Amino acid sequence: MAQTLLITGGAGFIGSALVRHLIAQTSYRVVNVDKLTYAGNLESLASVASHARYHCEPVDICDSAELMRIFAVYQPAAVLHLAGESHVDRSIDAPAEFIRTNLMGTFTLLEVARRFWSTLPKSGREAFRFVHVSTDEVFGSLGHEGHFTEATPYAPNSPYSASKAGSDHLARAWFHTYGLPVLITNCSNNYGPFQFPEKLIPLMTLNALEGRPLPVYGRGENVRDWLYVDDHAEELHEASSFIETIEKRQRLKVACSEEIAYRMGYIDAAQLGRLAEPMAKNAYGKYLLALAEMEAMP
């Protein structure tokens, strides 16, 4: 029987892209655990809804009893945790739900996953993965230059990013304290099909089409890094498979553009080295230079 991947938040924007990718490109059985709040859009899953390998469980990740039932029934080989509240403005107006879902929900899921994982035979425990999908907003704001790296200190500036930072720390703690095989990914802003209309690109597009004002955050000086959602879904699939790159680094920073360009074959080691030289004094630049030198070796 095909292995099972358990996806939380699979009816959300990024989660649904991941579910569609897994059904279309792999042989996994996919279990979507989603509370189906305002951000859950089942229309984004219409293309896979009747597929034999797709299963939907409309469950709140804070409900430990239901989560234990799901783990017992489906016996997942990996968990990809995307469920959560994710809009800065909403977190400012109503932070309580962000704390509940992003912190308590993650805690509940980690505990249920840990208990399930501890009952597996040795081979099952070694193969199991818990992929915690987070955001680069936990690192705060950049200036006009630079990059976030795995060494960047956490500096959340909103209730949303603070709740996500807290959930990252929980995931890290369950790895170091209990040995649960956790991976943490921190992605930049995503865009693409089925995105909720309150997000920047669809909001601007729809407002422009309707002749409405285009709202600008602050003075319009913020710099954003964008990641196409289907590319992100593919990277998360690789994370669940624990490919060599992630095993070496333990965490994957999705949207470090220079590294992604190199990994995808768009630039060679020499070009990567030249791009890294202006950043040689920070951790990310040092990492890129070391990568370029290593790959250039015969």
Secondary structure, DSSP 8 states (H G I E B T S, - for coil): ---EEEEETTTSHHHHHHHHHHHHH---EEEEE----TT--GGGGTTTTT-TTEEEE---TT-HHHHHHHHHHH--SEEEE--S---HHHHHH-HHHHIIIIIIIHHHHHHHHHHHHHTS-HHHHHH-EEEEEEEGGGG----SS----TT------SHHHHHHHHHHHHHHHHHHHH---EEEEEE-EEE-TT--TTSHHHHHHHHHHTT-----STTS-----EEEHHHHHHHHHHHHHT-HHHHHHSEE-TT-HHHHHHHTTSS-HHHHHHHHGGGTTSHHHHHHHHHHHHHH--
